[in-house]
Structures are given as C-alpha cells and as structure tokens.
Amino acid sequence: MSINLAEQLREGTTKSHSMAENVSFVKSFLGGVVDKNLYRKLVANLYFVYVAIEEQMLVNKVDPSISPIYFPELNRTISLEKDLAYYYGKDWKTQIRPSEATQTYVRRIHEIGVNQPELLVAHAYTRYMGDLSGGQILKRIAQNAMNLANNLGTAFYDFEDIVDDNEFKKNYRNQLNQIPVTQDQISDIIAEANIAFTLNMKIFQELNSNLIKIMIMLLLNAFGNLRTNKQIFVR
C-alpha cells in the first residue's frame, strides 16, 4: 500500500508546477494573449502526447500500478481530434507533425510504458489532473482570446463523461493511494512527474520561440513598410 502517494506527488511537484506556469507562452495565455496559429500547434502536439499516454495506459491497464487509476472517461484523444478538425479542416491528419520536443515526450512515454509501467502514473497525474483543475478557466480564456463560439475549438477542455470534477479528483486521489508501491517507487514516480512537467515546458518554450519569431517578422515588415513610405514621400 502506498504512503499517501497523492499528497507526496502534489508536494513533490510544487516547484515544477510553478515553473511551468511561468513559461512565457503560458503566462501570455493566462493573460489572454493567444495566437490562433500557435494554439493549434499546441493542440496538435498535445494530440500526439495523449495518443501515446492513452495507448500505454490501455496496454498496461491490468498492471497493479495502473488499474486503480485507469479511467477511460479521462481520455482526450477524441476531443483533440474534434479540435484539430476545427483548426485544420477534415484533412488535419495530413497537416500535423509532432515538434521536436513532442517527439522526445512521446518517446519517453512509450519507453516507460514498456519498461517501467508504474511511471505512467506520473504522466497521467500530471496531465489529467491539470486538465481537470484548470480546464474550464483555460477554455474561457481561449474562447475570449480567439473569439470562439458554440464550444468550437475547445472540446479538449470538456470531460463529458465526468459529472462532478471535484468529486472525480477526490476519487482519483483516493485511487492513487491504493496503488501498491514502495517508498522507493514513490520517489521514482515523483521524479518522473517532474520530468513530465519539464517535457511539457519544453513544448511551451518551442511555441514561445515561434511567437518571438513572429513578432520579429512583424516588426521587420513594419520597418520595411515605413522605409517604403518614406521613399515615396521623398520622391
């Protein structure tokens, strides 16, 4: 029996959680500044991450470390497919590719799924509990920032099979504490959860880098237009 795995996970990832919230892309998003093109890239990257997590959770669902927290109602793949169809169109599968950071993330998930399935707990906890905790707030921010209507483009945030988010999270934490792991394994799971936060941050940092490039291009274009206008007046 675990020794309050849920609480140890929460306390053991506090610093990483704070660091993730302070990545520029995330801070901009929380501040209501959302570039639609970058956001759809985020959705695409998340799609590859969740496909990997959900494939490995399914493969390992009878493992004693996974079965207590195997909840198909948490799955995000279908929701992300709806959002991708909205942002990219019906042929979205031919248009999206995982970024370099996303590929690293996906490889890590498959690696531990094969070799150390108990570490999948860390990735499930990091992603799904985060989605449930801040999902509705992030949904409203996305809708307002990108002028989205009728829930289009925000299916990712809707857990249609979960009636009460808070009650579900409470049950999930209780189930975490039913996982039969040793204290050494708990330490490994906490370390893996911090790796999961880092992998997510790298995806955000890639997007932030793209945002900076876009801003530089806009400034250069504006400067070029200014020079052109000056030349017109000089003539």
C-alpha positions in Angstrom: 0.0 0.0 0.0 1.3 3.4 -0.9 2.0 6.0 1.8 -0.3 8.9 0.6 1.1 8.9 -2.9 -1.4 11.7 -3.9 -0.1 14.1 -1.3 3.6 13.2 -2.0 3.0 13.8 -5.7 1.4 17.2 -5.1 4.2 18.3 -2.7 7.0 16.8 -4.8 5.9 18.7 -8.0 5.1 22.1 -6.5 8.3 23.8 -7.8 7.9 22.3 -11.3 4.3 23.3 -11.4 5.2 26.9 -10.6 8.0 26.9 -13.2 5.6 25.6 -15.9 3.1 28.4 -15.1 5.9 31.0 -15.6 6.9 29.9 -19.1 6.3 32.9 -21.3 3.8 31.2 -23.6 1.8 30.0 -20.6 1.9 33.5 -18.9 0.7 35.1 -22.2 -2.1 32.5 -22.5 -3.2 33.1 -18.9 -3.1 36.8 -19.6 -5.5 36.4 -22.5 -2.9 36.8 -25.3 -3.4 33.7 -27.6 -2.2 33.4 -31.2 -4.5 31.1 -33.0 -1.8 29.6 -35.2 0.4 28.8 -32.2 -2.6 27.5 -30.3 -3.5 25.0 -33.0 0.1 23.8 -33.0 -0.2 23.3 -29.2 -3.4 21.2 -29.8 -1.5 19.2 -32.4 1.4 18.5 -30.1 -1.0 17.5 -27.3 -2.7 15.1 -29.6 0.5 13.1 -30.1 1.2 13.2 -26.3 -2.3 11.9 -25.4 -2.3 9.2 -28.1 0.9 7.9 -26.5 -0.3 8.1 -22.9 -3.6 6.5 -23.7 -2.1 3.8 -25.8 0.3 2.8 -23.0 -2.4 3.2 -20.3 -4.6 0.8 -22.3 -1.8 -1.7 -22.8 -0.9 -1.7 -19.1 -4.5 -1.3 -17.7 -4.3 -4.6 -15.8 -0.9 -3.8 -14.2 -1.4 -3.3 -10.5 0.1 0.1 -10.6 -2.2 1.3 -13.4 -5.5 -0.4 -12.9 -6.6 1.7 -9.9 -6.3 4.9 -12.0 -7.4 3.6 -15.3 -10.4 5.8 -16.2 -11.2 5.9 -19.9 -13.5 8.8 -19.2 -10.4 10.9 -18.9 -9.2 10.2 -22.4 -8.6 13.3 -24.5 -7.7 11.8 -27.9 -11.2 12.0 -29.4 -11.7 15.5 -28.1 -8.4 16.7 -29.5 -9.4 15.2 -32.9 -12.5 17.3 -32.9 -10.4 20.4 -32.2 -7.9 19.5 -34.9 -10.7 19.2 -37.4 -11.9 22.6 -36.4 -8.5 24.3 -36.7 -7.0 22.4 -39.7 -10.0 21.0 -41.5 -11.1 17.5 -42.4 -7.6 16.6 -43.7 -5.9 17.5 -40.4 -4.0 14.3 -40.2 -2.0 15.2 -43.3 -1.1 18.6 -41.9 0.2 18.0 -38.4 3.6 16.8 -37.3 4.9 16.4 -33.7 7.5 19.0 -32.8 11.0 18.0 -31.7 10.1 18.4 -28.0 6.8 16.5 -28.6 8.7 13.6 -30.2 11.0 13.5 -27.1 7.9 13.4 -24.8 6.3 10.7 -26.8 9.4 8.5 -26.8 9.6 8.8 -23.1 6.0 7.7 -22.6 6.5 4.6 -24.8 9.8 3.8 -23.2 8.4 3.7 -19.6 5.2 2.0 -20.8 7.3 -0.9 -21.9 10.0 -1.0 -19.2 8.5 0.7 -16.1 4.7 1.0 -16.4 4.4 2.3 -12.8 6.0 5.5 -14.0 3.0 6.1 -16.3 1.2 7.2 -13.1 3.3 10.3 -13.1 2.3 11.3 -16.7 -1.4 10.5 -16.1 -1.4 12.5 -12.9 0.4 15.5 -14.4 -1.7 15.8 -17.5 -5.2 14.7 -16.4 -5.3 16.4 -13.0 -4.1 19.6 -14.6 -6.7 19.4 -17.3 -9.5 18.9 -14.8 -8.3 21.5 -12.4 -7.8 24.4 -14.8 -9.7 23.3 -17.8 -12.8 25.5 -17.6 -10.7 28.6 -16.9 -8.4 27.9 -19.8 -11.4 27.2 -22.0 -12.9 30.6 -21.3 -9.6 32.3 -21.9 -9.2 30.6 -25.3 -12.8 31.4 -26.3 -12.4 35.1 -25.4 -8.9 35.5 -26.9 -9.7 33.8 -30.2 -13.4 34.8 -30.5 -14.5 31.1 -30.5 -18.2 30.5 -30.4 -20.5 27.5 -29.6 -17.7 25.5 -27.9 -15.9 25.2 -31.3 -12.2 24.5 -30.9 -12.3 23.8 -27.2 -13.5 20.2 -27.0 -10.2 19.3 -25.2 -11.5 21.0 -22.0 -14.8 19.2 -21.9 -15.0 16.0 -19.9 -18.5 15.0 -20.9 -18.4 11.7 -19.0 -17.4 13.3 -15.7 -20.4 14.8 -13.9 -18.5 16.4 -11.0 -14.9 17.4 -11.5 -14.1 17.9 -7.8 -15.7 14.6 -6.8 -13.8 12.8 -9.5 -10.5 14.4 -8.5 -11.1 13.3 -4.9 -11.8 9.8 -6.1 -8.7 9.8 -8.3 -6.5 10.9 -5.4 -8.0 8.1 -3.3 -7.3 5.6 -6.1 -3.7 6.9 -6.3 -3.3 5.9 -2.7 -4.4 2.4 -3.4 -1.6 1.7 -5.8 0.7 -1.0 -4.3 4.1 0.7 -4.5 7.1 1.0 -2.2 8.6 4.3 -0.9 11.4 3.9 -3.4 8.9 3.5 -6.3 7.1 6.6 -5.0 10.3 8.6 -5.2 10.7 7.3 -8.8 7.1 8.3 -9.7 7.7 11.8 -8.2 10.9 12.2 -10.2 9.1 11.1 -13.3 6.3 13.6 -12.6 8.9 16.4 -12.5 10.3 15.0 -15.8 6.7 15.2 -17.2 6.5 18.9 -16.2 9.9 19.6 -17.9 8.7 17.9 -21.1 5.6 20.0 -21.1 7.6 23.1 -20.5 9.8 22.3 -23.5 6.8 22.2 -25.7 5.6 25.6 -24.4 9.1 27.0 -24.9 9.1 25.9 -28.5 5.9 27.8 -29.0 7.2 30.8 -27.2 10.2 30.8 -29.6 7.9 30.7 -32.5 5.9 33.6 -31.1 9.1 35.7 -30.7 10.0 34.9 -34.4 6.5 36.0 -35.5 6.9 39.3 -33.5 10.3 39.9 -35.1 8.9 39.3 -38.6 6.0 41.7 -37.9 8.5 44.4 -36.7 10.7 43.9 -39.7 7.7 44.1 -42.0 6.5 47.2 -40.3 10.0 48.7 -40.6 10.2 47.8 -44.2 6.8 49.4 -44.9 7.9 52.5 -43.0 11.0 52.8 -45.2 8.9 52.3 -48.4 6.6 55.1 -47.3 9.5 57.4 -46.6 10.9 56.8 -50.0 7.5 57.6 -51.6 7.4 60.9 -49.8 11.0 61.7 -50.7 10.3 61.3 -54.4 
